[in-house]
Amino acid sequence: MKKVTLAILIIFCSFKINAQVDTSYYYYNIFGDATEKGATDIHVTRKVYWQNMWFVNDYYTNGKPMKKIQYKDFAYELAQDTLYEYHENGQLANKGAYNNGHKIGVWFSWFDDGKPNKKCTYKDDSTSKCVYYHYNGEASAVVEYIHDTTMVKARMWDSTGVPSTNEYLVIPPTLYGFEDGWKRFITENMKFPEDENGKRINANVSFWIKIDRFGKVHWGDIVGFAHPYLALELERLFEKMPLWSPAIEQNRPIDYLLRLELSFKPN
């Protein structure tokens, strides 16, 4: 009887140890919306496992790491210890520490080629001071915040170190001088596709693109479903689109993700 009891105890303990390293997988698109395995809009694969805390590892579709962090709760609200975030090319993008879900100490950010982007120091639960950098390494702004979003004090400089009076947070990218200038480009250059029956396609399409800090357009993908002919034509158009005026954040150009929508209604 004692041997049977011991065997049951060993099996139970073995199950508990294995349960600590069991993993669950989740899938998300570029906007952080949940999607399903095998979906065409997967941008992130999330691997989660429990080992005294919830360890969360996100991966790009190319298999390279996107984010590594651990949480005290499965709702992912109480982050703990060091966060690592990566650019899609594998370069480290952000690094900083959490304590019970609050940012603490000094956080660092880098551009995708390893040059410094910004450095933020968190004084307490609600206030922080950030130094932003131009691409040449010169400081573009020193900003003090409350709750990470409310700017209470700012000093800014251009890329040569001359003081600037700009006080904006973010100016979105534009084409032809206005935000929806891309619609003009599409109207002037699109070859409206037809379906297999020779009829013009009627659709509402949502998609995303990235405008990098140099103003170059990078095609993303269709959100949800669109006729393949229409998707290919949109991809062709955005790949040949002229340079935009890049988005501006803290007195310097930045990469910017755009979600755009178009309605196609044949005459």
C-alpha angles and dihedrals in degrees: 000000000000091000091054092049091050092049092052090049092051092050091049093049091048090054092051092051092049091047090061092064099037111121135214124201128214131181131216138178125230092279095053094255115144116251136169134267109271094023117140095232099058110137101159133035113201122205117193130185137166122236108148085310135031107268112204122194120179123196133194118235088259088064096249119129118267103177140357123192140134130225136200091219135042090234086071093230102114102061115188134194126353126353120207121191125181139200117240090257090060098258116136110257106178137008128179145127134256132200116194090336096313124113112242136184124354122343122197131202129189137192117246091267094054098261116135116270103175144331122213128190117202111210097182140335095300113023132067140168120215133192114203124198137213115231090259091059098257117129113259098184146354110208134179117208142190115213091356093281112056110082110213100169134012141176120187140190136186121241092275094053098258112142115255130204095212113127104174126123104206133356111192120233119267139199121209088001099299135077098246094042087118088072089061090052092050092047091052098043111028121114100207108228126225128216126241090280094054095255123133112253118254111204149134109228131193119190142154136232136177124229107201125213090267093055096253117143120233116193114230118180146277115278108230117337133338132163108277092234091054092046092051092049092051091049090051092050096050093046090058095040116125123248117288129215098260124237116269124219123174093349097308136084117262140183111268133194117216130193110202133186132204133183117210114198113167117220 
